């Protein structure tokens, strides 16, 4: 399965540390390989149509994505600092996904 990155997500990944960039790219390759079948803890459904790709380490990074046909579309990325996903991050992800879905 192919994936596509929103331009803001591309910029986010480029600005990560080399270690986190490598981990993020590894998770994206898992998404590419397994698609909708990628199981927890790597991927988790977070709301209707949206999933989170988990990049774990000292710094927790989340890549939010959904599926459009046979493509995974990564619409938002952020550094996770709290237990729950902040509402503004979820709203932005839903807004961007609705623009491409």
N, C-alpha and C positions, 0 to 999 in steps of 0.2 A: 504494500500500500504506500502510495506517495503521501508526502505532507507538504504543506506550504506554511511559511512564516509571515505573519503581519510585519510590515516594516519596523514598527516599534519593538517587536519581539527580536528581530534581527539586531537592532541597535542595542537592546538590552543584553543579548548574549555576547556581542562583541565587547561590551564594557565590563563583563565579568572577569574575574581572575582566571589565569590560564587553567588552573585546577578545576574551577567550576565550569568553564567553557567545555572542557573535556568531558566532565560528567554530564552536562546538558546534552552534548552531541551524542553521547552513549545512550541516553534515555530516548532521544529522538530516533536513533537507529533501531531501538527496540520497538518504538511506535511504528516505524516503517516496516519492520519485520512482522509484527504480530497484529497491528491494526486494532480492530475492535475487540480482539481476543486478548489484549495485553492485560494481565491480571494485577490485582493489588499485590504487593505494596507499590509497584511502579506506577500504576494508574488507578484512579478512583473516580467514580461518577460523583459530581458535586451538585448538579441540578439538571433540570430537563434539557437534554441535548449538550451539556457541557461536562467535561472531564478535566481532571488535573493530572499532569505528568509530574511526578515527584523527583526532584534532584536533591539527594540527601548528603549531608556532610556537616561540618561545623556550622555552615550557613545553609539554611533550607531555602531552596528555590522552587517555585511552582510555575509550570507552564500550563495555561488553560487552553483547551482545544475542544473542537467538536468535529463532526463528520459531515461533509457535503459530498454525497454520492460515494465514490471510492477514494476520497481524499480526506486526510486529517488536516484541519486548518487550525493552526496555533495562533490565537488571537490576542493573548495577553500573557505577560510574565512579570513576576515580582519576587522579592525576597520575603519569605514568610517570617513574621516576627511574633505572631500570636497564634493561639490554638485554632481560632476560626478565621476563615478568609474574610478580610475586611469588605464591607458592603460596597465601597467605591470600586474595589478591584473586580468584584463580581458583576456590578452594574456595567462597568466598562467592557468586560469580556462579553456580556450578553449583547451590548450595543454593537460591538465590532462583529460578533458572530451573526447577528441579524442582518448586517450589511452584506455579508457574503453568502449566507444560506439561501 
